[in-house]
Amino acid sequence: MNLDDERQIILAHPLIFRKLESRLPRGERFECAPGWKAIIADLATGLEQIARESSDEPIAVEQVKQKLGSLRVYLAGPTTEAAETLVDGARERSLRTCELCGAPGTLTGVRHRICVLCDQCALPSRKETLGQ
């Protein structure tokens, strides 16, 4: 994901992203393509609200990544049913959203990798964007 977009989401939701660290060479913390930016931002808004309303140690996001074609978000701390429902909803939404551009997409395989792409991004020239 674009580092500026990532920083914007993280700065807008400081409580839940306080434990999220980079595991990638360029310093990215979200291990997915830019098409899921809106999904991550919407999820972060919901999780931040839950964290702010918590009387216990608030939940924190430990990892955001693409795995087997869907968005995976791993939480730390005591989670609630509401938080788990938001995470599950984001994962389901990612299965219908092109991970490159955000348009409606379908689950597909690209060179031994499972991903969600729209028709335009599934063209051979765009598949190279996935680093394959």
N, CA, C and O atoms as a DFTB+ gen file, in Angstrom:
528 C
 N C O
     1  1       0.841      -1.173       0.000
     2  2       0.000       0.000       0.000
     3  2       0.890       1.241       0.000
     4  3       2.018       1.207       0.491
     5  1       0.387       2.303      -0.539
     6  2       1.075       3.582      -0.571
     7  2       1.361       4.026       0.870
     8  3       0.463       4.035       1.712
     9  1       2.607       4.389       1.141
    10  2       3.000       4.754       2.507
    11  2       2.239       5.971       3.037
    12  3       1.939       6.031       4.230
    13  1       1.923       6.934       2.181
    14  2       1.174       8.106       2.627
    15  2      -0.245       7.726       3.034
    16  3      -0.747       8.204       4.051
    17  1      -0.896       6.866       2.245
    18  2      -2.242       6.396       2.602
    19  2      -2.207       5.615       3.906
    20  3      -3.078       5.766       4.762
    21  1      -1.205       4.792       4.038
    22  2      -1.048       3.995       5.253
    23  2      -0.873       4.893       6.477
    24  3      -1.536       4.695       7.494
    25  1       0.008       5.867       6.380
    26  2       0.256       6.789       7.494
    27  2      -1.016       7.544       7.878
    28  3      -1.296       7.750       9.059
    29  1      -1.778       7.952       6.869
    30  2      -3.027       8.683       7.118
    31  2      -3.996       7.828       7.947
    32  3      -4.594       8.321       8.903
    33  1      -4.148       6.574       7.589
    34  2      -5.043       5.677       8.324
    35  2      -4.513       5.459       9.745
    36  3      -5.281       5.503      10.705
    37  1      -3.230       5.228       9.878
    38  2      -2.634       4.972      11.195
    39  2      -2.766       6.202      12.102
    40  3      -3.119       6.068      13.274
    41  1      -2.489       7.382      11.575
    42  2      -2.586       8.605      12.385
    43  2      -4.018       8.899      12.815
    44  3      -4.241       9.469      13.883
    45  1      -4.984       8.514      11.995
    46  2      -6.390       8.746      12.333
    47  2      -6.911       7.754      13.381
    48  3      -7.972       7.963      13.967
    49  1      -6.157       6.677      13.608
    50  2      -6.588       5.624      14.533
    51  2      -5.413       5.199      15.432
    52  3      -5.001       4.040      15.407
    53  1      -4.882       6.132      16.219
    54  2      -3.652       5.855      16.979
    55  2      -3.785       4.789      18.060
    56  3      -2.816       4.094      18.366
    57  1      -4.962       4.655      18.633
    58  2      -5.122       3.703      19.730
    59  2      -4.986       2.260      19.247
    60  3      -4.279       1.465      19.866
    61  1      -5.645       1.923      18.165
    62  2      -5.606       0.528      17.712
    63  2      -4.315       0.167      16.981
    64  3      -3.942      -1.005      16.935
    65  1      -3.635       1.151      16.412
    66  2      -2.413       0.856      15.662
    67  2      -1.140       1.076      16.488
    68  3      -0.045       1.096      15.925
    69  1      -1.260       1.239      17.784
    70  2      -0.095       1.533      18.632
    71  2       0.921       0.401      18.666
    72  3       2.088       0.651      18.969
    73  1       0.528      -0.825      18.370
    74  2       1.449      -1.959      18.407
    75  2       1.860      -2.446      17.016
    76  3       2.658      -3.376      16.899
    77  1       1.331      -1.837      15.980
    78  2       1.603      -2.295      14.617
    79  2       2.991      -1.835      14.167
    80  3       3.287      -0.640      14.144
    81  1       3.823      -2.794      13.814
    82  2       5.182      -2.493      13.371
    83  2       5.396      -2.989      11.950
    84  3       4.715      -3.904      11.488
    85  1       6.331      -2.385      11.279
    86  2       6.665      -2.772       9.919
    87  2       7.418      -4.094       9.897
    88  3       8.271      -4.361      10.743
    89  1       7.083      -4.910       8.913
    90  2       7.810      -6.150       8.683
    91  2       8.309      -6.217       7.242
    92  3       8.793      -7.257       6.796
    93  1       8.191      -5.104       6.515
    94  2       8.558      -5.067       5.106
    95  2       9.729      -4.119       4.872
    96  3       9.936      -3.198       5.662
    97  1      10.496      -4.323       3.809
    98  2      11.718      -3.542       3.563
    99  2      11.522      -2.028       3.442
   100  3      12.363      -1.262       3.913
   101  1      10.428      -1.586       2.820
   102  2      10.212      -0.148       2.653
   103  2       9.534       0.488       3.859
   104  3       9.268       1.690       3.852
   105  1       9.253      -0.287       4.878
   106  2       8.639       0.247       6.079
   107  2       7.123       0.173       6.106
   108  3       6.500       0.703       7.026
   109  1       6.517      -0.469       5.123
   110  2       5.069      -0.599       5.119
   111  2       4.615      -1.421       6.319
   112  3       5.295      -2.353       6.749
   113  1       3.473      -1.059       6.840
   114  2       2.884      -1.826       7.935
   115  2       1.696      -2.644       7.461
   116  3       1.376      -3.675       8.052
   117  1       1.043      -2.197       6.406
   118  2      -0.068      -2.950       5.826
   119  2       0.506      -3.804       4.704
   120  3       1.021      -3.276       3.719
   121  1       0.418      -5.100       4.850
   122  2       1.020      -6.037       3.908
   123  2      -0.008      -6.452       2.858
   124  3      -0.355      -7.625       2.724
   125  1      -0.483      -5.444       2.115
   126  2      -1.471      -5.690       1.069
   127  2      -1.412      -4.549       0.059
   128  3      -0.774      -3.522       0.292
   129  1      -2.086      -4.750      -1.056
   130  2      -2.095      -3.759      -2.132
   131  2      -3.091      -2.626      -1.809
   132  3      -3.888      -2.755      -0.880
   133  1      -3.046      -1.527      -2.566
   134  2      -3.829      -0.340      -2.243
   135  2      -5.336      -0.446      -2.454
   136  3      -6.079       0.409      -1.972
   137  1      -5.800      -1.456      -3.152
   138  2      -7.231      -1.566      -3.427
   139  2      -8.084      -1.783      -2.193
   140  3      -9.294      -1.559      -2.231
   141  1      -7.478      -2.211      -1.111
   142  2      -8.231      -2.461       0.121
   143  2      -8.145      -1.304       1.105
   144  3      -8.520      -1.452       2.269
   145  1      -7.662      -0.167       0.658
   146  2      -7.516       1.003       1.536
   147  2      -8.834       1.360       2.221
   148  3      -8.854       1.573       3.433
   149  1      -9.926       1.429       1.475
   150  2     -11.214       1.815       2.055
   151  2     -11.697       0.779       3.069
   152  3     -12.274       1.138       4.096
   153  1     -11.467      -0.487       2.788
   154  2     -11.870      -1.547       3.715
   155  2     -11.112      -1.397       5.031
   156  3     -11.701      -1.472       6.110
   157  1      -9.809      -1.186       4.932
   158  2      -8.981      -1.040       6.134
   159  2      -9.374       0.208       6.913
   160  3      -9.451       0.172       8.141
   161  1      -9.624       1.311       6.213
   162  2     -10.010       2.561       6.887
   163  2     -11.348       2.394       7.607
   164  3     -11.494       2.840       8.745
   165  1     -12.316       1.762       6.965
   166  2     -13.617       1.544       7.599
   167  2     -13.487       0.632       8.818
   168  3     -14.078       0.898       9.865
   169  1     -12.719      -0.433       8.678
   170  2     -12.491      -1.342       9.796
   171  2     -11.804      -0.609      10.949
   172  3     -12.188      -0.766      12.108
   173  1     -10.797       0.182      10.628
   174  2     -10.052       0.911      11.660
   175  2     -10.962       1.872      12.426
   176  3     -10.836       2.013      13.643
   177  1     -11.866       2.521      11.724
   178  2     -12.796       3.446      12.381
   179  2     -13.673       2.698      13.389
   180  3     -13.875       3.164      14.511
   181  1     -14.181       1.559      12.990
   182  2     -15.003       0.766      13.902
   183  2     -14.223       0.234      15.085
   184  3     -14.694       0.285      16.221
   185  1     -13.015      -0.283      14.820
   186  2     -12.191      -0.819      15.908
   187  2     -11.723       0.274      16.859
   188  3     -11.644       0.057      18.068
   189  1     -11.414       1.443      16.319
   190  2     -10.978       2.569      17.165
   191  2     -12.103       2.968      18.120
   192  3     -11.853       3.270      19.287
   193  1     -13.327       2.967      17.628
   194  2     -14.471       3.310      18.484
   195  2     -14.622       2.277      19.602
   196  3     -14.835       2.640      20.759
   197  1     -14.512       1.003      19.261
   198  2     -14.595      -0.053      20.275
   199  2     -13.474       0.104      21.296
   200  3     -13.710      -0.029      22.497
   201  1     -12.265       0.382      20.837
   202  2     -11.119       0.537      21.738
   203  2     -11.319       1.723      22.679
   204  3     -10.990       1.635      23.862
   205  1     -11.847       2.809      22.174
   206  2     -12.051       4.008      23.009
   207  2     -13.140       3.795      24.059
   208  3     -13.108       4.410      25.125
   209  1     -14.094       2.932      23.760
   210  2     -15.198       2.671      24.690
   211  2     -14.854       1.590      25.711
   212  3     -15.621       1.351      26.644
   213  1     -13.714       0.940      25.541
   214  2     -13.337      -0.166      26.418
   215  2     -12.840       0.337      27.769
   216  3     -12.091       1.311      27.851
   217  1     -13.272      -0.347      28.825
   218  2     -12.774      -0.003      30.160
   219  2     -11.523      -0.822      30.492
   220  3     -10.794      -0.502      31.431
   221  1     -11.284      -1.868      29.720
   222  2     -10.095      -2.702      29.900
   223  2      -8.983      -2.197      28.988
   224  3      -9.112      -1.157      28.343
   225  1      -7.893      -2.953      28.950
   226  2      -6.829      -2.662      27.984
   227  2      -7.460      -2.701      26.588
   228  3      -8.042      -3.718      26.212
   229  1      -7.358      -1.626      25.821
   230  2      -8.007      -1.605      24.509
   231  2      -7.337      -2.561      23.516
   232  3      -6.142      -2.844      23.604
   233  1      -8.133      -3.039      22.588
   234  2      -7.586      -3.912      21.550
   235  2      -6.565      -3.147      20.723
   236  3      -6.582      -1.917      20.667
   237  1      -5.686      -3.888      20.091
   238  2      -4.686      -3.302      19.201
   239  2      -4.549      -4.196      17.981
   240  3      -4.700      -5.415      18.068
   241  1      -4.267      -3.585      16.860
   242  2      -4.020      -4.336      15.630
   243  2      -2.547      -4.707      15.601
   244  3      -1.680      -3.841      15.710
   245  1      -2.268      -5.996      15.456
   246  2      -0.879      -6.457      15.395
   247  2      -0.403      -6.704      13.977
   248  3       0.790      -6.589      13.696
   249  1      -1.324      -7.044      13.071
   250  2      -0.914      -7.324      11.699
   251  2      -2.092      -7.115      10.748
   252  3      -3.234      -7.452      11.060
   253  1      -1.778      -6.544       9.574
   254  2      -2.745      -6.357       8.492
   255  2      -2.080      -6.901       7.243
   256  3      -1.026      -6.414       6.835
   257  1      -2.696      -7.917       6.628
   258  2      -2.047      -8.508       5.456
   259  2      -3.048      -9.206       4.552
   260  3      -4.207      -9.408       4.915
   261  1      -2.578      -9.568       3.371
   262  2      -3.325     -10.393       2.441
   263  2      -2.857     -11.816       2.629
   264  3      -1.656     -12.086       2.647
   265  1      -3.804     -12.726       2.768
   266  2      -3.453     -14.136       2.880
   267  2      -4.548     -14.953       2.194
   268  3      -5.732     -14.809       2.497
   269  1      -4.136     -15.797       1.282
   270  2      -5.057     -16.665       0.548
   271  2      -6.207     -15.887      -0.085
   272  3      -7.348     -16.347      -0.122
   273  1      -5.876     -14.699      -0.581
   274  2      -6.840     -13.904      -1.318
   275  2      -7.745     -13.019      -0.493
   276  3      -8.625     -12.361      -1.049
   277  1      -7.562     -12.981       0.809
   278  2      -8.435     -12.124       1.612
   279  2      -7.625     -11.302       2.611
   280  3      -6.479     -11.621       2.928
   281  1      -8.248     -10.253       3.088
   282  2      -7.637      -9.392       4.093
   283  2      -7.657     -10.105       5.434
   284  3      -8.688     -10.628       5.857
   285  1      -6.522     -10.122       6.090
   286  2      -6.424     -10.708       7.425
   287  2      -5.950      -9.627       8.382
   288  3      -4.957      -8.945       8.126
   289  1      -6.658      -9.482       9.469
   290  2      -6.304      -8.513      10.495
   291  2      -6.249      -9.269      11.816
   292  3      -7.228      -9.881      12.241
   293  1      -5.088      -9.212      12.454
   294  2      -4.873      -9.919      13.706
   295  2      -4.838      -8.915      14.847
   296  3      -4.132      -7.909      14.790
   297  1      -5.616      -9.209      15.888
   298  2      -5.768      -8.304      17.020
   299  2      -5.042      -8.827      18.253
   300  3      -4.859     -10.033      18.421
   301  1      -4.633      -7.898      19.107
   302  2      -4.041      -8.230      20.404
   303  2      -4.931      -7.653      21.484
   304  3      -5.654      -6.680      21.269
   305  1      -4.863      -8.266      22.637
   306  2      -5.667      -7.786      23.751
   307  2      -7.012      -8.477      23.772
   308  3      -7.328      -9.280      22.894
   309  1      -7.795      -8.159      24.777
   310  2      -9.107      -8.788      24.873
   311  2     -10.021      -8.280      23.759
   312  3     -10.300      -7.086      23.652
   313  1     -10.468      -9.206      22.952
   314  2     -11.351      -8.822      21.856
   315  2     -12.802      -9.022      22.270
   316  3     -13.110      -9.749      23.215
   317  1     -13.657      -8.371      21.553
   318  2     -15.094      -8.487      21.806
   319  2     -15.749      -9.101      20.584
   320  3     -15.161      -9.165      19.504
   321  1     -16.962      -9.544      20.774
   322  2     -17.717     -10.080      19.646
   323  2     -17.892      -9.008      18.574
   324  3     -17.846      -9.307      17.381
   325  1     -18.093      -7.769      18.995
   326  2     -18.260      -6.671      18.042
   327  2     -16.995      -6.476      17.201
   328  3     -17.080      -6.255      15.993
   329  1     -15.833      -6.556      17.832
   330  2     -14.567      -6.404      17.103
   331  2     -14.373      -7.557      16.126
   332  3     -13.974      -7.344      14.981
   333  1     -14.651      -8.765      16.570
   334  2     -14.508      -9.933      15.694
   335  2     -15.471      -9.849      14.510
   336  3     -15.122     -10.244      13.397
   337  1     -16.667      -9.343      14.743
   338  2     -17.649      -9.179      13.661
   339  2     -17.141      -8.171      12.631
   340  3     -17.298      -8.380      11.429
   341  1     -16.539      -7.087      13.095
   342  2     -15.983      -6.095      12.168
   343  2     -14.848      -6.694      11.334
   344  3     -14.786      -6.484      10.123
   345  1     -13.963      -7.432      11.979
   346  2     -12.840      -8.059      11.273
   347  2     -13.356      -9.065      10.249
   348  3     -12.877      -9.095       9.116
   349  1     -14.321      -9.884      10.637
   350  2     -14.894     -10.864       9.705
   351  2     -15.570     -10.176       8.527
   352  3     -15.458     -10.635       7.390
   353  1     -16.270      -9.076       8.792
   354  2     -16.925      -8.320       7.723
   355  2     -15.917      -7.742       6.740
   356  3     -16.149      -7.747       5.531
   357  1     -14.805      -7.246       7.255
   358  2     -13.761      -6.702       6.379
   359  2     -13.158      -7.804       5.513
   360  3     -12.891      -7.596       4.329
   361  1     -12.947      -8.970       6.104
   362  2     -12.413     -10.097       5.331
   363  2     -13.384     -10.490       4.226
   364  3     -12.967     -10.725       3.092
   365  1     -14.652     -10.563       4.538
   366  2     -15.658     -10.908       3.529
   367  2     -15.705      -9.849       2.425
   368  3     -15.804     -10.184       1.245
   369  1     -15.636      -8.598       2.801
   370  2     -15.651      -7.505       1.816
   371  2     -14.430      -7.593       0.897
   372  3     -14.529      -7.313      -0.298
   373  1     -13.278      -7.982       1.453
   374  2     -12.057      -8.073       0.647
   375  2     -12.164      -9.172      -0.408
   376  3     -11.520      -9.092      -1.454
   377  1     -12.957     -10.176      -0.145
   378  2     -13.126     -11.272      -1.108
   379  2     -13.916     -10.851      -2.350
   380  3     -13.996     -11.602      -3.322
   381  1     -14.503      -9.640      -2.313
   382  2     -15.267      -9.109      -3.449
   383  2     -14.662      -7.828      -4.009
   384  3     -15.254      -7.181      -4.873
   385  1     -13.464      -7.461      -3.509
   386  2     -12.861      -6.179      -3.867
   387  2     -11.468      -6.394      -4.446
   388  3     -10.628      -7.049      -3.829
   389  1     -11.224      -5.840      -5.635
   390  2      -9.912      -5.954      -6.274
   391  2      -8.854      -5.357      -5.353
   392  3      -8.959      -4.204      -4.935
   393  1      -7.849      -6.143      -5.047
   394  2      -6.829      -5.657      -4.125
   395  2      -5.898      -4.626      -4.752
   396  3      -5.160      -3.948      -4.037
   397  1      -5.922      -4.497      -6.078
   398  2      -5.075      -3.500      -6.735
   399  2      -5.749      -2.141      -6.871
   400  3      -5.119      -1.108      -6.644
   401  1      -7.055      -2.136      -7.247
   402  2      -7.699      -0.847      -7.539
   403  2      -8.948      -0.559      -6.713
   404  3      -9.409       0.582      -6.697
   405  1      -9.509      -1.552      -6.028
   406  2     -10.695      -1.329      -5.206
   407  2     -12.021      -1.546      -5.912
   408  3     -13.075      -1.421      -5.290
   409  1     -11.991      -1.866      -7.188
   410  2     -13.229      -2.146      -7.936
   411  2     -13.763      -3.525      -7.534
   412  3     -13.042      -4.308      -6.914
   413  1     -15.012      -3.826      -7.878
   414  2     -15.506      -5.182      -7.617
   415  2     -14.604      -6.215      -8.286
   416  3     -14.194      -6.034      -9.432
   417  1     -14.298      -7.282      -7.582
   418  2     -13.387      -8.290      -8.104
   419  2     -13.805      -9.684      -7.707
   420  3     -14.758      -9.882      -6.953
   421  1     -13.068     -10.651      -8.232
   422  2     -13.327     -12.051      -7.915
   423  2     -12.017     -12.738      -7.534
   424  3     -10.929     -12.339      -7.950
   425  1     -12.166     -13.762      -6.745
   426  2     -11.017     -14.546      -6.310
   427  2     -10.433     -15.283      -7.504
   428  3     -11.161     -15.929      -8.257
   429  1      -9.131     -15.188      -7.674
   430  2      -8.469     -15.811      -8.822
   431  2      -7.063     -16.260      -8.429
   432  3      -6.551     -15.881      -7.376
   433  1      -6.468     -17.046      -9.261
   434  2      -5.093     -17.474      -9.043
   435  2      -4.177     -16.824     -10.053
   436  3      -4.478     -16.800     -11.246
   437  1      -3.063     -16.298      -9.586
   438  2      -2.066     -15.678     -10.456
   439  2      -0.706     -16.253     -10.082
   440  3      -0.163     -15.950      -9.020
   441  1      -0.164     -17.085     -10.964
   442  2       1.172     -17.656     -10.748
   443  2       1.368     -18.193      -9.327
   444  3       2.261     -17.740      -8.611
   445  1       0.569     -19.116      -8.935
   446  2       0.656     -19.781      -7.637
   447  2       0.306     -18.875      -6.462
   448  3       0.692     -19.155      -5.327
   449  1      -0.419     -17.796      -6.725
   450  2      -0.847     -16.879      -5.671
   451  2      -2.344     -16.671      -5.819
   452  3      -2.833     -16.462      -6.929
   453  1      -3.070     -16.724      -4.724
   454  2      -4.505     -16.474      -4.742
   455  2      -4.724     -15.009      -4.425
   456  3      -4.175     -14.490      -3.453
   457  1      -5.531     -14.334      -5.245
   458  2      -5.792     -12.919      -5.033
   459  2      -7.177     -12.572      -5.569
   460  3      -7.817     -13.380      -6.242
   461  1      -7.628     -11.361      -5.261
   462  2      -8.901     -10.865      -5.764
   463  2      -8.588      -9.743      -6.747
   464  3      -7.943      -8.754      -6.398
   465  1      -9.055      -9.915      -7.986
   466  2      -8.812      -8.921      -9.029
   467  2     -10.098      -8.618      -9.782
   468  3     -10.977      -9.474      -9.894
   469  1     -10.205      -7.400     -10.296
   470  2     -11.284      -7.047     -11.201
   471  2     -10.878      -7.497     -12.607
   472  3      -9.745      -7.931     -12.813
   473  1     -11.782      -7.398     -13.562
   474  2     -11.463      -7.830     -14.923
   475  2     -10.289      -7.059     -15.507
   476  3      -9.429      -7.649     -16.161
   477  1     -10.238      -5.745     -15.282
   478  2      -9.172      -4.914     -15.835
   479  2      -7.812      -5.283     -15.248
   480  3      -6.829      -5.413     -15.978
   481  1      -7.761      -5.449     -13.935
   482  2      -6.488      -5.763     -13.276
   483  2      -6.057      -7.207     -13.519
   484  3      -4.891      -7.549     -13.321
   485  1      -6.977      -8.042     -13.939
   486  2      -6.641      -9.434     -14.223
   487  2      -5.974      -9.605     -15.584
   488  3      -5.512     -10.696     -15.916
   489  1      -5.920      -8.527     -16.378
   490  2      -5.234      -8.599     -17.664
   491  2      -3.762      -8.905     -17.434
   492  3      -3.203      -8.471     -16.427
   493  1      -3.119      -9.638     -18.334
   494  2      -1.714     -10.033     -18.141
   495  2      -0.774      -8.879     -17.803
   496  3       0.135      -9.051     -16.991
   497  1      -0.971      -7.721     -18.401
   498  2      -0.073      -6.593     -18.144
   499  2      -0.207      -6.080     -16.707
   500  3       0.776      -5.599     -16.143
   501  1      -1.386      -6.169     -16.107
   502  2      -1.599      -5.692     -14.739
   503  2      -1.151      -6.712     -13.700
   504  3      -0.804      -6.341     -12.578
   505  1      -1.155      -7.968     -14.054
   506  2      -0.750      -9.011     -13.106
   507  2       0.690      -8.805     -12.657
   508  3       1.069      -9.243     -11.571
   509  1       1.487      -8.151     -13.472
   510  2       2.871      -7.881     -13.104
   511  2       2.935      -6.965     -11.886
   512  3       3.928      -6.985     -11.159
   513  1       1.894      -6.161     -11.647
   514  2       1.848      -5.282     -10.488
   515  2       1.908      -6.070      -9.189
   516  3       2.338      -5.550      -8.160
   517  1       1.480      -7.315      -9.237
   518  2       1.488      -8.157      -8.044
   519  2       2.877      -8.683      -7.730
   520  3       3.074      -9.381      -6.735
   521  1       3.839      -8.346      -8.579
   522  2       5.201      -8.790      -8.333
   523  2       5.442     -10.244      -8.690
   524  3       6.315     -10.898      -8.118
   525  1       4.682     -10.736      -9.617
   526  2       4.805     -12.159      -9.995
   527  2       5.628     -12.301     -11.257
   528  3       5.842     -13.416     -11.732
